[in-house]
């Protein structure tokens, strides 16, 4: 099962979706967001194209993890615990939804 989480920095401003008042503005915003997402994926991909992205995030992360004692096991433990919590949260959500409990 795949999990996704995102923590927004408290120092960033919120995205003001009310500014998307036309299809053109929505398409422009979607194009920019798509480019940002594609760029983030490209630089974090182990099979990245070095002519497009000139460095390897995978190598930098691997070097940092293997050179820091205990960091790899700490990150692994956190990730598995977080995944288990997300699974429990999802099960609770589904149960509440099926029971007709107001969700918000």
N, C-alpha and C positions, 0 to 999 in steps of 0.2 A: 504494500500500500504506500502511495506517495504522500508526502506532507509538504505543505508550504506555509511559511509564516513570514511576517514582515513586521519589523518594529520601526516605527517612524520616529525620527529624531525630534525631541521637544524643541529644538532650535530652528526647525524649518517651518515655514508658513504652510498653512493648509492650501490645497488646490481649490480654487474658486470655480466650481463647475457652473455657476450661474452666468459666467462669461461666455459659455458655449451657447450662444443664442441663434446659431444657424448651422445648417449641415456643413457648410464650408469651414467654419471655425472648429467644429467637432472633427472633421476629417484632418485638418491641419494639426490639431492637438494629438489625434491618434497617430498620425505619421511621426511626430516628434517622439511620442512615448514609445512607439514601435522601434524607432532608431535607437533610443536609449536602451531599451531592453535587449535588442539584438547586439548592441555593442557590449553590454554587460555579459551576455552569454558567450560572445565570441572570445573575449579576453579571459574567460574562466574555463574555456573548453580545452581539454587536453589535446585535442586535434586541431588547435587553432592554426590559421594560415599566417605564417610569420611575415609574409609580404604585406599583410593588412594590419596585423597586430604584432608589434615588434618584441613583445615579452610574453613570458608564460606565467600566468597567475598560479596555475597548478604547481609549477616548480617552486615558486616563491612560497606558497603555502606549505608544500611538502618540506622544503628546507627549514621553514620556521618551526613546524611541528616536530620534526625529527631532531632538531637541535635544542629543543626545550624539554627538559626532563619532566615527565608526567603530563604534559599538555595533551598529547594524543589520547591517553586514557580518560582524561578529564573531559575533553570535547566529546569523545565517544559516549561516555556515561551520560553527559548532559543531553546529547542528541537522542539517545534511546529513551531516556526518561521523559523528554519533551514529547516524543512521538507517542509514548504510552498515554500521556496526559491528553494529547489531542484526540486520540482514539476514544478515551473515556468521555471527553467533552462532546464528541460527535455522537456517541451512543446516547448520552443524556439529552442532546438536542433532538435526536430522532424519537426517543421515548416521549419527550414532552410534546413534540409535534403530533405524534400519533394519538396522544391522550387529549389533544385539543387545548393544551395549556398555552396561554398567551406567551409569545416568545419575546415580545418587546412592547 
